[in-house]
């Protein structure tokens, strides 16, 4: 992976994608597989915003059935299976225990039973998986006593039982997004992080003919020419659209805040994701993840500039209060929080008062209707359906370009690094063939790097200092070198938050950050001042909010 903006030669692209989250990555990949000449630009790092702040679930959206969104649920369940197939090292079936309570009609076990039966019916093809280990059973119902035996921390008051059903876990959404980007590159796409679109280019008929871009790493400005520009800005989509149409009022996106907290406090058995309902009728989930409990998410309206968004202490305390009101012994507190993260979801629906009941559907708009021919804007959506969103987006692209690239193939081929037929056999072979590394290191590398794991082991064998482990997962310093040389990591936070899991459970401590920063300095030619600044920026990023 190379930042193409550094050697840009004035070429003309078929499409320019603005935004390097999962939507932009999926669109770039889909377009590149159709033979289009593609450029993707991201103003920060890939998957740094909304795509990085998920609950780490690939799901059909059971609660969307309440809104009658059967089409969205069916699409989501189909795409859940597709992701199991094309990204087998990242996506795994996960049993979810949805508890039932006598105090809420919405959570009544007989009412939920109807939804569960429909969920099973809509996922009729769930076992058409390429890897037999990815198959998903139908739901089951268990008694109150069985719930308490399996998950003792479930609140017993009012408990009537639970439904157990399956969705999927995404073990590292940021690296899954990166796999889409790598796959786009494999088909010829040109990509760059830290490349901010600052404006648009127009011809005499006011057709959009490209974008103005600033390379944020060296300050240089570029003009990129493209037949079509696709705005995949997520929560920034309306701001990007505003740059193209500064003299007219643009529709302001509706945004919702979702936060998560991670605690080392043992609240789960580790065998289930546990779903519970608050007294106000909103669901949250407790998710076992890397020996910790991940709790989320909230869903609250956000107004203001998305660049100014930060997780607040008040939001964390609000989530803690919701957990304590309906799960466990009610003693979870702020000091138990090891890490907190949050972000903004772009919503396309404005007919409901609260964001929790808003649809997670997406819209693909031809901005020619706004006098901006040559620009397409994608709004809304959810991580699970991003690949299909891209497929639908390409239908409009091909109409606009007057050419056909044939049928989509992205649901039929595995992503780069994910070319694995049988995950269990794959991990077993890694363990058997690499006895000079710890089993937990090999398991982590096999799952999070897939077929690329061997390149990291090669680095560690060539330079024994890179074989040092950094955390309980057995992550290696070699991953830092790999991230810089082969995955376009350019900052310390890129490395510890989106290429590795070093910082995703919270601050790993000064000693680890110093080691990683020193290695990055060697690879990226940082001076002492730059190292100090990178460490300070990362510490600030990982610090829990005081207010």
Helices and strands as residue ranges (DSSP letters): G 4-7, E 12-18, H 22-33, E 38-41, G 50-52, E 57-58, G 62-67, H 70-86, E 91-101, H 109-122, G 132-134, E 140-142, H 144-150, E 159-170, H 173-186, E 190-192, E 195-202, E 208-215, E 221-231, G 234-236, H 237-244, E 254-263, E 273-277, E 283-289, E 292-296, E 300-302, G 306-308, H 313-326, G 334-336, E 337-347, G 355-357, E 362-366, G 367-370, E 375-380, G 383-385, H 386-401, H 423-433, H 439-449, G 450-452, H 453-462, G 464-467, H 478-486, H 492-493, I 494-499, H 510-524, H 528-542
